[in-house]
Amino acid sequence: MTGIDFGVPTFAPAVSALDATPMSLAERAIKAVRGAVRSGALIPGELYSVYRIAEQLGISRSPVREALLRLAETGMIKFERNRGFRVVLPTPHDIAEIFAIRLALEVPAVRRATLQADIRDRRALRQQYAAMEEAAQIDDEPTFEHHDQKLHALLIDIEGNNRTKNIINNLRDATRLVGASTVRSDRSLLEVLVDHLPIVEAFEAANPEAAAIAMDCHLRTTGRLLLSQALRQSGKQDEELAIWEQLID
C-alpha cells in the first residue's frame, strides 16, 4: 500500500474544544483527502490504509473513517473489506450522471443568486473572473482552476445552500480524476475563461434568466468534453451521444 505525503500537517497538536469534536475532525479529514486527490497524492486504483491516513493526519481512525464513508457516498472512493480503500476513477456513465446533477443544481442556483446578489457580490464574482484571466494569461493552470472553483462556489454561497455547495465540490473532484480539466486536450485556458464570461456578465447585469442560460451552456460544453475524454481513455468514443442523450438531453 502506498503512503501519502500531505506536506505540512493538516491538524495542529492543540485545537479548541469546538474543533476537537469528531464531526469537526471528520470535516477536516474530508478536506485533506479531497486535497490529496486533487494534487495527485492519492492515485486512483491504489490501495490505502485508513490507519495510515489517520497516522499521517495526526488524528484517530474514527473521524477518518467517518470522512471516508461520506466520500464513499459520493462515489469518490470505494472500500475493500478488511483491506482499506481506493480512489475510484469515474466511468463515462458517471461523468454524464455528474453533469446531469450539476445542471439540476447549478442552473437554478445561479438564477437565484443573480436575483439575491448585491453590489459586493457582483464585485466579488468579477474579481474571481479577473484572477482567472490573470492566470490564463501566464498559462498557470492550478491557479486558474482554483479561481474557477471559487467562482462557482461563490454563486452557491450567494444562493445560500451549503449542501448544494458540498455536493458540487465533491462532483467536481470526481471529474478531476478523469484529467484535471478539459484544458490541454480540448481547450486552452483562455477558451475556458471566455466560456465563463456570459455567466459573469449576466450576473453583473442582474439578469437571472441570462445567467441561468449561460450556466446551462457552460456546464453542457464542459460535460460533453469530459465525457469525450473519458470515452477516449476507454476506447468507446462512439458511445458518447447515446450516453449523453440518455441522461441529459
C-alpha positions in Angstrom: 0.0 0.0 0.0 1.2 3.5 -0.9 1.6 6.2 1.7 0.6 9.8 1.2 2.7 12.9 1.7 0.3 15.6 2.8 3.1 18.1 3.3 2.5 20.5 6.2 0.5 18.7 8.9 -3.2 19.3 8.4 -4.0 19.3 12.1 -2.3 21.3 14.8 -1.3 19.4 18.1 -3.7 21.6 20.1 -7.2 22.6 19.0 -10.1 24.4 20.6 -12.9 22.4 22.2 -15.2 23.1 19.2 -12.6 22.0 16.7 -11.9 18.8 18.6 -15.4 17.4 18.1 -15.5 14.2 16.0 -17.6 15.9 13.3 -15.2 18.8 13.0 -12.2 16.4 12.6 -14.2 14.4 10.0 -14.8 17.6 8.0 -11.1 18.4 8.2 -10.2 14.9 7.2 -12.6 15.2 4.2 -10.8 18.4 3.1 -7.4 16.7 3.5 -8.3 13.6 1.4 -10.0 15.7 -1.3 -6.9 17.9 -1.4 -4.7 14.8 -1.8 -7.0 13.6 -4.7 -6.7 17.0 -6.4 -2.9 17.1 -6.1 -2.4 13.6 -7.3 -1.0 12.4 -3.9 -3.9 9.8 -3.8 -3.7 7.8 -7.0 -6.8 6.1 -8.5 -6.7 2.3 -8.1 -4.0 2.3 -5.4 -4.9 0.6 -2.1 -4.7 2.9 1.0 -5.0 2.2 4.7 -7.4 4.0 7.0 -4.9 3.6 9.8 -2.1 5.1 7.7 -4.2 8.1 6.7 -5.1 8.7 10.4 -1.5 8.5 11.4 -0.3 11.0 8.7 -3.1 13.4 9.7 -2.3 13.0 13.4 -5.8 12.1 14.5 -7.7 8.9 15.5 -9.2 6.5 13.0 -12.8 7.2 13.9 -13.1 10.7 12.2 -11.0 9.5 9.3 -13.4 6.5 8.8 -16.4 8.9 9.1 -14.8 11.1 6.4 -14.1 8.2 4.1 -17.7 6.9 4.5 -19.0 10.2 3.5 -16.7 10.4 0.5 -17.7 6.8 -0.5 -21.3 8.1 -0.7 -20.2 10.5 -3.4 -18.6 7.7 -5.4 -15.1 9.1 -5.0 -13.7 6.2 -3.0 -14.5 2.5 -2.6 -13.8 0.4 0.5 -12.4 -3.1 0.3 -13.4 -5.2 3.2 -10.6 -5.6 5.8 -8.1 -4.1 3.4 -8.6 -0.4 3.0 -9.9 1.9 0.3 -9.2 3.0 -3.3 -9.9 6.2 -5.1 -12.3 5.4 -7.9 -11.9 6.7 -11.4 -15.3 7.7 -12.8 -16.7 5.9 -15.8 -18.1 7.7 -18.8 -21.6 7.0 -17.5 -20.5 8.5 -14.1 -19.4 11.7 -15.9 -22.8 12.1 -17.6 -24.6 11.5 -14.3 -22.4 14.1 -12.6 -23.3 16.7 -15.1 -26.9 15.8 -15.0 -26.8 16.6 -11.3 -24.8 19.7 -11.7 -27.2 21.0 -14.3 -30.1 20.3 -12.0 -28.4 22.1 -9.1 -26.3 24.9 -10.5 -28.6 26.3 -13.1 -31.4 27.2 -10.7 -28.8 28.2 -8.1 -27.2 30.8 -10.4 -30.7 32.2 -11.2 -31.5 32.7 -7.5 -28.0 34.0 -6.8 -28.4 36.6 -9.5 -31.7 37.8 -8.0 -30.3 37.9 -4.5 -26.9 39.4 -5.1 -25.8 42.9 -4.0 -23.1 45.1 -5.4 -20.4 43.5 -3.2 -21.4 40.1 -4.6 -21.1 41.3 -8.1 -17.8 42.8 -7.5 -16.5 39.6 -5.8 -17.5 37.5 -8.8 -15.8 39.8 -11.2 -12.7 39.7 -9.0 -12.6 35.9 -9.3 -13.0 36.2 -13.1 -10.2 38.7 -13.2 -8.0 36.3 -11.2 -8.8 33.5 -13.7 -7.9 35.9 -16.6 -4.6 36.7 -15.0 -3.8 33.0 -14.5 -4.8 32.3 -18.1 -2.5 35.0 -19.5 0.5 33.3 -17.9 -0.8 29.7 -18.5 -1.0 28.9 -14.8 -3.5 26.0 -14.8 -3.5 25.3 -11.0 -4.3 28.9 -10.1 -6.8 29.1 -12.9 -8.6 26.0 -11.6 -8.5 27.3 -8.1 -10.3 30.6 -9.0 -12.7 28.7 -11.4 -13.8 26.6 -8.5 -14.1 29.7 -6.2 -16.2 31.5 -8.9 -18.7 28.6 -8.9 -18.6 28.3 -5.1 -19.3 32.0 -4.7 -22.5 31.7 -6.7 -23.7 28.9 -4.5 -22.7 30.9 -1.4 -24.8 33.8 -2.5 -27.7 31.5 -3.2 -27.2 30.2 0.4 -27.4 26.4 0.1 -24.4 24.8 1.8 -25.5 21.3 0.9 -25.6 22.2 -2.7 -22.1 23.6 -2.5 -20.7 20.5 -0.8 -22.3 18.2 -3.4 -21.0 20.2 -6.3 -17.4 20.3 -4.8 -17.5 16.5 -4.5 -18.7 16.1 -8.0 -16.0 18.5 -9.4 -13.4 16.5 -7.5 -14.6 13.3 -9.1 -14.4 14.6 -12.6 -10.9 15.9 -11.9 -9.8 12.2 -11.8 -10.5 11.9 -15.5 -8.0 14.6 -16.2 -7.6 17.8 -14.2 -9.9 19.6 -16.7 -10.7 19.9 -20.4 -7.6 22.1 -20.7 -4.7 21.0 -22.9 -6.5 18.2 -24.7 -9.6 20.1 -25.8 -9.4 23.8 -24.8 -6.9 26.4 -23.8 -7.2 28.3 -20.5 -8.3 31.4 -22.5 -11.1 29.4 -24.2 -12.3 28.2 -20.8 -12.1 31.7 -19.5 -14.3 33.1 -22.3 -16.8 30.3 -21.6 -17.4 31.8 -18.2 -17.8 35.4 -19.4 -21.5 35.2 -20.2 -22.3 34.0 -16.7 -20.3 36.9 -15.1 -21.8 39.5 -17.4 -25.4 38.3 -16.9 -24.8 38.2 -13.1 -23.4 41.8 -13.2 -26.4 42.9 -15.2 -28.8 41.3 -12.6 -30.3 39.2 -15.4 -31.3 35.9 -13.8 -32.6 34.2 -16.9 -29.5 35.0 -18.9 -27.2 33.9 -16.1 -29.1 30.5 -15.9 -28.9 30.0 -19.7 -25.2 30.9 -19.6 -24.5 28.4 -16.8 -26.5 25.7 -18.6 -24.4 26.2 -21.8 -21.2 26.2 -19.8 -21.9 23.0 -18.0 -23.1 21.2 -21.1 -20.0 22.2 -23.0 -17.7 21.1 -20.2 -19.7 17.9 -19.6 -19.6 16.8 -23.2 -15.8 17.4 -23.4 -15.1 15.5 -20.2 -17.3 12.7 -21.4 -15.4 12.6 -24.7 -12.1 12.4 -22.7 -13.3 9.5 -20.6 -14.6 7.6 -23.6 -11.3 8.2 -25.5 -9.5 6.7 -22.5 -11.8 3.7 -22.5 -11.7 3.3 -26.3 -15.5 3.7 -26.6 -15.9 7.2 -28.1 -18.7 6.1 -30.4 -21.0 5.8 -27.3 -20.8 9.5 -26.4 -24.1 10.6 -27.9 -26.1 7.7 -26.6 -24.8 8.2 -23.0 -25.4 12.0 -23.1 -28.9 11.8 -24.5 -29.9 9.0 -22.1 -29.1 11.1 -19.0 -29.3 14.8 -20.1 -30.9 15.6 -23.4 
